[in-house]
Amino acid sequence: MASNVRARGTEVTHVSPDRIRNVVLVGHAAAGKTTLVEALLLGTGAIGRAGRVEDGATTSDHEEIEHRMGRSVSLSVCATVSAGVKINLIDTPGHADFVGDVRAGLRAADAALFVVSAVDGVDGITRMLWEECAAVGMPRAVVVTHLDAQRADFDEALAVCQRTFGDGVQPLYLPVLDSPGREVPAGLIGLLSQSVVDYSSGARAERPADEEQLSAIEGTRSALIEGIIQESEDDTLLDRWLSGEDVGLDTLIGDLEKAVARGSFHPVVPVISPAGIGVPELLEVIVRGFPSPLEHPLPTVTTPSGDPREAITCDPTGPLVAEVVKTTSDPYVGRVSIVRVFSGTLVPEATVHVSGHFARFAPSERAAAGHPDHDVDERIGALSQPLGATLNPIDAGVAGDVLAVARLSRAETGDTLSDPAAPALMEPWVMPEPLLPTALVAKTSTEDDKLMQGLARIVAEDPTVRVEVNPDTHQMVVWVMGESHLEVILDKLRARHSLELDSEPVKVALRETVSKLGTGHGRHVKQSGGHGQYAVCDIEVQPLPEGSGFEFVDKVVGGSVPRQFIPSVEKGVRAQMEKGVAAGYPMVDLRVTLVGGKAHSVDSSDAAFQMAGSLALKEAAASAGVSLLEPVDDVQITVDDEYVGAIMGDLSSRRGRVTGTTSVGHGRTVVSAEVPAIELTRYATDLRSLAHGTGTMTRTYVRHAPMPQHQAEKIIANS
């Protein structure tokens, strides 16, 4: 958490799962999510005064870099109470670089508020998140914001939402202008209640709608009622309504609440956050329409070894199973973990089992990526109810709740906490693959250890970061989601660890080989202080098929190279192959044949023949000609159909070979291609621009292939 973490009196709360609502706010950057959280907290009395994003004074944006950037960069939880129900508001970043925190928020929540600007509408990322939620049946509502901005158009925003999200999206309220020519709504009109909530006097006042207003909403109201009735469990209700029978308001509201909780109906609420317009109405939707944790399906649970075990239920008396959905580090309070409790009850100072096997990595890859496996017991610290950076101590966290846990030193984001007597592992959520690499260098060698420690802490917090030391280039490479993500990581390293860092271009692991048959003469003859070194060898080199590796063949006749020195020649050749002969990259796929040489009865030695072998390889490679081999990746790019042509054209410009396209439904296509890795180092950023934020990609190494000669010559010349 941020350094202003503090506790405001001990709050001992014994809340039951049916009185909890876990709500995640998602939407594009600058849609107004953080400002909406501030309005909801003010409306419930959790805060006394609403802060502004522009002033760096909001409850959920509490990190210094968020104040500087003027936007959210990490998940934040703000707990409040409305109508006797605890609401955990989970604010998430809107920028595509921080989608990992969005997915963590979706994991912790039981329902989602999609925040849509009345000025900017719906972007591609928001549409994709809606489809993900629809696939798992997560209940959703839409909040239309920025109605007080210039160019705001509620009708157009609603139409865009209905086109994008489907027919289940219907408004419960419409904005009301209290006088002709007024541009900013002064209140809302309820389509079901047919009453107006008026804020024109500065206070909330409710009155019946007048005749003109009733006439204006008639068509929209009928569409809403028909939509609710179609979701009703009473099959006769639609026929009765179409025949002219009046359907009671209580019946409509009851059916509406059930449909929202099922995730089959999605109400739209207009909100002007700074004025508080629509806030009580939205809170009513959250409290009455959104499901409690008791109604939300729970993830699959196994033993840490992957064996099946009994399914868990949202029962405070059941076995403890919880999950770390966010980890933060603070120089004053240490590591703080945001935890969703799925089963059982978590209490302070308890011993829990930590199972760490995050989804994205195969077992052999996790440690290299900075996420080693661990199955350990550890003692937790205090429990708190988070309000942004403020931590209010509590005495227990029951099934269904989201809370902050102190002193979890081993647990990372995505890890499972369980009863040590019955260790468990939750089915992990899907995290995106980081695809933008950057090489980091500490300005002084004495800071290398500090850099490794800092990166290890960041990796524990953020599963969308991968760290590796490239064994070929020896660079410290950090893989991230994008430029903004990298900026945040560098800021944390500098602020927390006082590190001075440089970044440099990532070197691609090329290989060298020979183009044709060549010969080389290696002569190492020295005389110094009465002790000489004498070794001469002659070799031939020739290329081998891809993937053949290295062969050493002995064709010496007549003992020109004594038998004991033949392995020395091979050792020298292998050592030079590791160093490369042209651009400093390892050599592969060649045969070296030792055909002759000379030795001295006294001055020849193992070291001398190693040096001769090295020199012979250099000369032979020069005579044969050196080719560079570059890694080629198989890429799978998923984009909206309208961008397929642009993607394929761009891949061709990168020397890519498109191998196929596959329609995956919902207007999206997977483009398969083989592309040289050297052309993909910044592709994550370029893809976002080409596909307007809707493109995703995976890449897998396939093979090394010859690099075009003109490009190879440039690299060799610059090496």
Secondary structure, 3 states (H helix, E strand, C coil): CCCCCECCCCCCCCCCHHHEEEEEEECCCCCCHHHHHHHHHHHHCCCCCCCCHHHCCCCCCCCHHHHHHCCCCCCEEEEEEECCEEEEEEECCCCHHHHHHHHHHHHHCCEEEEEEECCCECCHHHHHHHHHHHHHCCCEEEEEECCCCCCCCHHHHHHHHHHHHCCCEEECEEEECCCCCCCCCCEEEECCCCEEEECCCCCCEEEECCHHHHHHHHHHHHHHHHHHHHCCCCCCHHHHHHCCCCCCHHHHHHHHHHHHHHCCCEEEEECEHHHCECHHHHHHHHHHHCCCHHHCCCCCEECCCCCECCCCCCCCCCCCEEEEEEEEEECCCEEEEEEEEEECEECCCCEEEEEECCCCCCHHHHCCCCCCCEEEEEECCCEEEEECCEEEEECCEECCCEEEEECCCCCCCCCEEECCCCCCEECCCCCCCCCEEEEEEECCHHHHHHHHHHHHHHHHHCCCCEEEECCCCCCEEEEECCHHHHHHHHHHHHHHHCCCEEEECCCCCCEEEECCCEEEEEEEEEEECCEEEEEEEEEEEEECCCCCCEEEEECCCCCCCCHHHHHHHHHHHHHHHHHCCCCCCCECCEEEEEEEEECCCCCCCHHHHHHHHHHHHHHHHHHHCEEEEEEEEEEEEEEEHHHHHHHHHHHHHCCCEEEEEEEEECCEEEEEEEEEHHHCCCHHHHHHHHCCCCCEEEEEEEEEEECCHHHHHHHHHHC
